[in-house]
Amino acid sequence: MKNLKLLMAALIMIAWVPLAAQNKTENKHNDDVPAHVQTKFSHEFPQTQDTEWKLVDDSYVVEFTTAGGENQKVWYDKAGEKQAEERKLNMEKGLPTAVKKTIDNQFGSYDIKDVVQVNKEGSTSYRVELNKNGSMSEVMLNADGMVIKE
């Protein structure tokens, strides 16, 4: 019986640790997002569809589709200042030649699952999700096509 209690306690701890390590994320209804944050967003992105807000740690994150059909995600701090922006790209459109060349040369044997342009702290990088034989990986490249994280 004592061994069963120890086993149960260990299983609870194993299940709890990953949950505690995750970012604190809350879905937010538009009414729960401060007006000044919504105003900044609506001025910068006046025609959006499928807008969905979340509070992640101390940032308001909005996912949306532009009038042109692009999927984007933007982070705002509590003062309403934009912290980061992501938008999905395809390999043929919107991707700098240097980045496309690096992907073709270094990762040509991989299937490209997703390409996301990330604008943060005044710099632009590209996150590329790759698949090779069922194994997923991710690589970050700067605008010059240099691999900055593999």
C-alpha positions as CSV (number, residue, x, y, z in Angstrom):
1,M,0.0,0.0,0.0
2,K,2.9,2.3,0.9
3,N,4.5,1.6,-2.5
4,L,1.2,2.4,-4.3
5,K,1.0,5.8,-2.5
6,L,4.5,6.6,-3.5
7,L,3.8,5.6,-7.1
8,M,0.7,7.8,-7.2
9,A,2.6,10.8,-5.7
10,A,5.4,10.4,-8.3
11,L,2.9,10.2,-11.1
12,I,1.1,13.4,-9.9
13,M,4.5,15.2,-9.7
14,I,5.4,14.0,-13.2
15,A,2.1,15.3,-14.7
16,W,2.2,18.6,-12.8
17,V,5.8,19.7,-13.6
18,P,5.2,20.3,-17.4
19,L,2.0,22.1,-16.6
20,A,3.7,24.4,-14.2
21,A,6.5,25.2,-16.7
22,Q,4.1,26.3,-19.5
23,N,3.5,30.0,-20.2
24,K,0.5,31.4,-18.5
25,T,-2.0,31.8,-21.3
26,E,-5.6,33.0,-21.0
27,N,-8.1,33.4,-23.8
28,K,-9.5,37.0,-23.7
29,H,-12.8,38.3,-25.0
30,N,-12.4,41.7,-26.7
31,D,-14.2,43.3,-23.8
32,D,-11.3,42.0,-21.5
33,V,-8.6,43.7,-23.6
34,P,-7.9,47.3,-22.6
35,A,-9.3,49.9,-25.0
36,H,-6.0,51.6,-25.6
37,V,-4.5,48.2,-26.7
38,Q,-7.4,47.6,-29.0
39,T,-7.2,51.1,-30.4
40,K,-3.5,50.7,-31.3
41,F,-4.3,47.4,-33.0
42,S,-7.3,48.7,-35.0
43,H,-5.3,51.8,-36.2
44,E,-2.5,49.6,-37.5
45,F,-4.6,46.8,-38.8
46,P,-8.0,48.4,-39.8
47,Q,-9.4,45.5,-41.8
48,T,-9.1,42.2,-40.1
49,Q,-11.1,39.0,-39.7
50,D,-11.1,36.1,-37.2
51,T,-9.5,38.3,-34.5
52,E,-8.7,36.3,-31.4
53,W,-7.0,37.8,-28.3
54,K,-5.0,36.0,-25.6
55,L,-3.1,37.1,-22.5
56,V,0.3,35.3,-22.5
57,D,2.3,36.1,-19.4
58,D,2.2,40.0,-19.4
59,S,1.5,40.4,-23.2
60,Y,-1.7,40.8,-25.1
61,V,-1.4,38.6,-28.2
62,V,-3.8,38.9,-31.1
63,E,-4.1,36.4,-33.9
64,F,-6.0,37.5,-37.0
65,T,-6.4,37.3,-40.8
66,T,-5.8,40.4,-42.9
67,A,-8.1,41.6,-45.6
68,G,-5.6,40.1,-48.0
69,G,-5.9,36.6,-46.4
70,E,-2.5,36.7,-44.5
71,N,-2.4,35.1,-41.1
72,Q,-0.7,37.3,-38.5
73,K,0.1,37.4,-34.8
74,V,1.0,40.6,-32.9
75,W,2.2,41.0,-29.2
76,Y,1.4,44.2,-27.3
77,D,2.6,45.1,-23.8
78,K,0.1,46.4,-21.2
79,A,0.8,50.0,-22.3
80,G,-0.3,49.1,-25.8
81,E,3.2,49.2,-27.4
82,K,3.9,46.6,-30.1
83,Q,6.5,44.1,-28.9
84,A,6.6,41.7,-31.8
85,E,4.8,40.7,-35.0
86,E,4.6,37.4,-37.0
87,R,3.2,36.7,-40.4
88,K,3.0,33.5,-42.4
89,L,4.7,33.5,-45.8
90,N,5.0,31.1,-48.6
91,M,8.3,30.1,-50.2
92,E,7.5,31.7,-53.5
93,K,6.2,35.1,-52.2
94,G,7.6,37.5,-49.7
95,L,10.7,35.6,-48.8
96,P,14.0,37.4,-49.4
97,T,16.2,35.8,-52.0
98,A,19.1,35.2,-49.6
99,V,16.8,33.3,-47.2
100,K,15.2,31.2,-49.9
101,K,18.7,30.4,-51.3
102,T,19.9,29.2,-47.8
103,I,16.8,27.1,-47.4
104,D,17.3,25.5,-50.8
105,N,21.0,24.9,-50.3
106,Q,21.1,23.7,-46.7
107,F,17.6,22.3,-46.2
108,G,16.7,21.2,-49.7
109,S,16.1,17.6,-48.7
110,Y,13.4,18.7,-46.1
111,D,9.8,19.4,-46.7
112,I,9.0,23.0,-45.7
113,K,5.9,23.0,-43.5
114,D,5.7,26.7,-42.5
115,V,7.6,29.9,-43.0
116,V,7.0,32.8,-40.6
117,Q,8.5,36.3,-40.7
118,V,9.2,37.5,-37.2
119,N,9.7,41.3,-36.5
120,K,11.0,41.9,-33.0
121,E,13.1,44.6,-31.5
122,G,13.8,46.3,-34.8
123,S,15.1,43.2,-36.6
124,T,13.5,40.7,-39.0
125,S,14.1,37.0,-38.9
126,Y,12.5,34.0,-40.5
127,R,11.3,30.8,-38.7
128,V,11.1,27.8,-40.9
129,E,9.4,24.6,-39.8
130,L,10.9,21.6,-41.6
131,N,10.0,17.9,-41.9
132,K,12.3,15.1,-42.9
133,N,11.1,11.5,-42.7
134,G,8.4,12.4,-40.2
135,S,10.8,14.3,-37.9
136,M,9.9,18.0,-37.4
137,S,12.5,20.6,-36.7
138,E,12.8,24.4,-36.8
139,V,15.4,26.8,-38.0
140,M,15.7,30.6,-37.7
141,L,17.4,32.7,-40.3
142,N,18.2,36.4,-40.4
143,A,17.2,38.6,-43.3
144,D,20.7,37.9,-45.0
145,G,20.0,34.2,-45.0
146,M,22.4,33.3,-42.2
147,V,21.2,30.5,-39.8
148,I,20.9,32.0,-36.4
149,K,19.3,29.1,-34.6
150,E,18.9,25.5,-35.6
